[in-house]
């Protein structure tokens, strides 16, 4: 079955599930795939998710298709391992998310109606109802394994929903300046305390995430775009430097800075 390329979704998924089962076969499967556990797969899942995001950000349809396929394969991999241990299978996974989406969208699948302003409150109320049998603190539901920026943003949102938040952006910006000043104080100290410096930089980053949230900016996306902008500019600087002297290392820092400023001016005038 796995050698036939289907033309409709159900058959395509069945083919993928069959391929996964064959890869995990203890006798005839791939040794690497057979050795994997849910725990060993997590790093690959994170990598695949970020590679899919990168392809989407670059607007590359063929790569998006491939990367989403890699991400889907991760889900199928977990499903196969779960099936082998008789914990769950792909059908259970699909049904679980389908049930959840129907349950959390009564305005679509039921008789409840609400306007856009009330959708977030409705969503959170339903989630709270789902978790009511599990005693937990407010932030216990936020996975600590999330990327740091996303983790900071999520716990800030949770606290904001119960009123623990500044009502406007001005004091948030003040907090950022305060945290940066504390970093400078650590840098100016007669004897630098590396642990204290790390803590202050962490506080400043946390404050910046909070500022981004108050400005309706996704901190992770903003940093990713800023990093990509830097990488694109540096690639042009590198090309210029190599054209002039054959290597980046042949230039002084001042010369590289001049090239950097030239690239920025070109962007502005373009």
N, C-alpha and C positions, 0 to 999 in steps of 0.2 A: 504493500500500500504506500510506503514512504517514497517509492520511486515515481509515483504518479503525481503530476502537478495539478491540483484541483483548480477549478475556476469559481468556486463559491465558498463562502466563509465557513460553513459547518464542516465541509470536507477538508478545507485547508487546516482547520484546527485539529480535526481527527488525525490528519497526516502528521502534524507536529507532535501530538501526544504519542503517536505510534513511534516516531523517531526517538523521542525521549525515552520511552520504555525500552527500545532496543539498545540505546546507548548505556542504559543502566543495567542491562542484563548481566548477572554475575558470571555467566559462562562465555558469552559471545560479545559482550559490550565493550566499550572503551574503558581501559583501566583507570584513566583519570576521572572520568565521569562517575564510575562506580565508587571511587574512593571519597567523593564529595559528601559533605554533610550540610545541613542547613546553616550551621555556624561557619563553615568554611566558605560558603557561597556569599555571605553578606558583603564582603569587600568588593566582589565582582558586581553585585547588584547596585551598589552605590556608584561604582565606576560607570556602569552602563547607563544609569539614570543621568549622570552628568554629561556623558557623551551624547545622549539624546537631546538634552537641553542645548548643548553646544551646536548641534546640527540645526536645531530649530532657530536658535539665535542667528545663525549664519544664513538661514533661508535656503538650505540645500535639500530639495525634496528627495532625491535619491538616497542621500545620507540619512535623512530623517526616517525614511522607510527602513533602511538597514538597522539603524540604531534602535528604533522602536521594536523591530524584530528581535534584536538582542535582549531588550528589556522584557519582552513577552516570554522569551525562552527562559529567562530567570524564573518567572512565575510558574511556568510549566515544570521547571526543574524542582522547585519546592513542592509542587503538587505531586510529582512522581515519588519524591522521598516520603512525603506524608502518606501517600497511598501504600507504599511498601511497609510502613510502620503501622498501618491501619488507623491512622489518626484522622486523615481527611484526604480527599482527592480533588481534581480540578472542578468537578461538578459541585462539590461542597463550597469551594472558593467562589465560583461564579454565582451560586445561589445566595451565598452570604452577602455579597456586595449588591446583588439585585434586590434582595429583601431589604437591605439597609437603605438603598436609594428610594425604593417605594415608600418605606416607612418615614423617611426624612423629607419627602416631598408630597405631603397630603394635598397641597394646592395644585398638584399636577395629576396625581393618581387617586385622589379622594375627593371629598366634597368641601374640604376646607378652602377658604380663599383668603388671601392677604395681599397687601401692596408690597412694592419693593422694599420699603422702609422696614416692614415687619418680617421680612424673610430671615434676616440674621437672627433675630430674637426667637423666631419659630424653630430655626435649625438648632440653636443652642439649647432651647427648652426640650426638644426631642432627644438630643444627645444626653442631656442631664437625666431624662427619664430612663434612658437605656442603661445609664450607669448607676441608678439610684440604689441598686442592690449591692454595690461595691463601695464600702466606706473608704473615702480617700480625701486627702487635702486638695486644695484648689489646683495646685501645680503638678500633682501626681500623674495626671493624664498626659503631660507633655513629655515625649520621649527624650531622655537625656542624650541619646546617641545621634540626635539631629546635628547637621552642620552648625557650627557655633553661631553664625549670624541668624540662621533660621530659629535656633533654640531661643536666643535672646528675644527675637521678635515675637515668638509665640507666647513666652511667659509674660511679656509686657502686655500683650493683647488680653491674656487671661486676667491679669490684675486690673486692667482698664475696665473690664466688664463688670467688676464689682466696685468700681469707683476709686480704686487706688491709682490715680493718674492725674497729671496736671491738666487743667481744663483748657489751656491754650499753649501755643508753641513758644512764646517768649521765655518763660522760665526753663523750658527744656534746652533752648539755645544757651541760656545762662549756665546751665549745668554742664554743658559741653565745655564752655570756656573755663569753668571752675576746675573740671577734671584735667584739662590741658595744662592749666597753671600748676596743678599738683604734680604732674609729670615733670614740668620744668623745675619745680622745687627739689624733686628727687635727683634730677640731673645736676643741679647746682650744689647738692649736699657735699660736704668735705670728703665723706667716705660713701661711695655709692652702694646702696643696698639693692642688689639685683632682684631679690624677691619682692621688695616693696615697689620697685620700678615696674615689674611685671604686673603687679596688682593695680597700679595706677593706670597703666596703659589699658588693662582690661576694663577698668571702670570707664575710661574715656571711650573705648569702643562700644561699651554697653550704652553709654549716653548718646553716642552717635546713632546707634540703631534706634533708640527712642526718638531722637530728632527726626530720623527718616520716617518713622511710623507716623509721627504727628504731621508730617508734610505729605502723607499719603504716598510715600516712596518705599518700594521694596528694597531693603538694604542689600540683600544678596544680589539682586538683579543690578542694582546701581553699582556695586563694587565690581561685579563681573564685567559690566560695560566699561567702567573706568579702566580696569585691567586690560581689556581688549584694546581700548583706545591707546593705552600706553604701549602695548605690544606692537600695534600697527605703526605708531610713530617711530618706535625704536627700530623697526625693520627698515624704514626709510632712512633713518640716521645711519644704520649699519651699511646700507647700500651706498650712501654718499661717502661714508668714511673709507670704504673699500675702494671706491672709484678714485679717491684722492690719493691715498697712501697704501692701499693694498690690504690694510688690516685695521680693525678697531683699536688694537693695542698700540698702534703707531701714533695715535692721537692723545693729546693731553686732555684732562677733564674739561678745561676751558674751551678747547677746540670742539669737543663733543657737545658741550652746552651750546656753543654757537650754532652747530648743526641742528640741535634740538629746537632752538628758537626759530631757525630758518624753516623747519618743517611746520611748526605751529603757524608761522606767518603765511605759508603756502596754503594751509588749511583754511585760514581766515579769509584769504583773498579768493579762494576757489568758488 
